[in-house]
Every structure is written in C-alpha cells, then in structure tokens.
C-alpha cells in the first residue's frame, strides 16, 4: 500500500469567486499557482473552480478525514476572505480574533 495517496472531496462551489478562493488558499499557506484554466495547484493538492472539486495529497492514515478537514478549512478561509472584501467595500473595521484566524468582529461606521 502506498504511503501517500490523493483524496478527492467535492465542494458546492457554484457561487465561489475564483479570486477569493485564491486568497483563501494563500491564507492557508498553500501557495496557489494558476497554471491551468480553472485550476489552482497548491502545495497540498489542487482546486478546480469549474467543477468545485478539491484534491488533497494526504497520507494513508485518516485519508478521508484529513481531506474533509482541509476542505472545511478552505471553506472557512473563503468565508473570511468574503468578509474582508465586503468590509473593504462598505468601510467596515475588522478586528481579528486572538484565538481563530478566520473569526472577526465587525464594526460598522
């Protein structure tokens, strides 16, 4: 049995903005690269924006759980990027949580 494998997880990405996804992958520290149309390759796999499919390179131990955890983190990072963009758009002030890098307190002016 190979020590590494690819685990695929589908995401409902019908309305996910490609630039927000890219910034979310950057926030996760995955260094996304856009070499192919609709696909962001990164350090731990790739994300296909057209199909909403994320592939993660994970070890054989806890393979599906690890992929689901990374996908959940991608969704949280994406949501944080949306909040940041809307805050900039509407002039809101954001304060990041001390314990969670994807949690913010929003102050509207």
N, C-alpha and C positions, 0 to 999 in steps of 0.2 A: 504494500500500500504506500503511495507517495506521501511524503511528509507535508507537502503543500498542495493545495487544490484551489479551484475557483468556485466560489459560491455565488449564485445569482439571486437577486431579490428584485421583485417588481415594485415600482413606486407609481402611484397615481399622479402623474406629472403633467396632466393636461394643461394646467394653467401656470406651471412653474416657469419663471423668467430665466433665460439662459445666463444672463449676467449675474443675477442673484445666486444662481447655482454655483457659478464660478467663484464668486466671493465667499460663498459658504464653504466650498472646498478649501479655499485659501485659509479661512478662519480655522478650519480643522487641521491645518498644517500639512495638507496633502499635495501642494504644488501642482495645480491642474495645468494641463497643456492641451491646446485645441489644435491638434494636428489633422484630424479627420472631421468632415462635416457632421454636425450634431453630436459629436462625441468629445467628452473631456477625459483624457487619460490622466491619471494621477498616481501617486506613489503606491497606493494600495489597491488599484484596480482601474475601473473606468465607469463613466456615467453617460448613457445615451439619452440625450434630450428628446429626440424624436419618438422613442419608444417608452421612455420613462423607466428604463432598466439600468440597475446598478449592479456591477460585478465587483466583488471584493476578493482579493487574494488573502486567504486565511489558512491557518494550519488545520490539520485534520481533526484536532481536538476542539470540540464545540463549534464546528464549522458553521452550521446554520444559525446558531445563537449569536456568534460573533458577527456574521453578516447582518443579521437583524438589528443588532446593537449599533453597528456602524451606520445602517440606514436610518435608524431612529435619530442618531446624532446628526446626520445630514439634514433631516427634516427640521430639527431644532435650530441648526445653524442657518438654514434657509429662512426660517421664520424670523430669526434675529436680523438677518440682512434686510428683510422686508420692513421690519420695524425701523431699522436705521434709515432706510431710504425714505420712508414716509415721514420720519422725524425731520429729516433734512428738507423735505418738500414743504412741510407745514410749519417749520420753525420751532419744533418742539425740542426740549432739552432732555437728553437721556442720561441716566446715571446707571452704570453697570453694577450688578450685584457683586459683592465681595466673594461670594461662595459659588456662583454659577456664571460662567462666561456668556451664557445665552439668555440671561434674565436681566431685565432693565426696569427701572422706574421712569415713567414718562411724566414730564411737567409741561403742560400746555401753557403758552403765553397768552 
